[in-house]
Amino acid sequence: MQTLLVGLTDLGITGIKVKYDGGGDSGAIEYIGYTTEKCDTPEDVNDNIDDWENDSNLAELDSDVYSLIEDFAQEKILNDIEDWWNDEGGWGELCICIPSGKYIINNHVRFTETEDFFHKGSLIDKSLE
């Protein structure tokens, strides 16, 4: 991973944001953006990357680096947090400071609430009229 961080630094990248979404027993990384603005913290990375903007899409800059980060983020980080890919699923952002490698994750998990009601009655007491 250190080689990858150095490679990103050589490209002038100071932070990356990985956006993911999942549900129904599957999940995927939807977007990886980057910034070249000064980022002292992972929170700065989050503030400096405009979601879904083509100008900061890492896949447009270097598709090989995109694939490396996608695989690493999914296998080594996102698979170890709360379940965001099963049932109702979830979504979130992983923001990484370059070159320190420090990160934050804003993970959102969807839950369906259920209210239970029970009723008693008699068909004899009910009328179709």
Sequence and secondary structure as in RCSB ss.txt:
>XXXX:A:sequence
MQTLLVGLTDLGITGIKVKYDGGGDSGAIEYIGYTTEKCDTPEDVNDNIDDWENDSNLAELDSDVYSLIEDFAQE
KILNDIEDWWNDEGGWGELCICIPSGKYIINNHVRFTETEDFFHKGSLIDKSLE
>XXXX:A:secstr
 HHHHHHHHHTT  EEEEEEEEETTEEEEEEEEEE S  SSHHHHHHH  TT GGGBHHHH HHHHHHHHHHIII
IIGGGSS  SSTT EEEEEEEETTT  EEEEEEE             GGG    
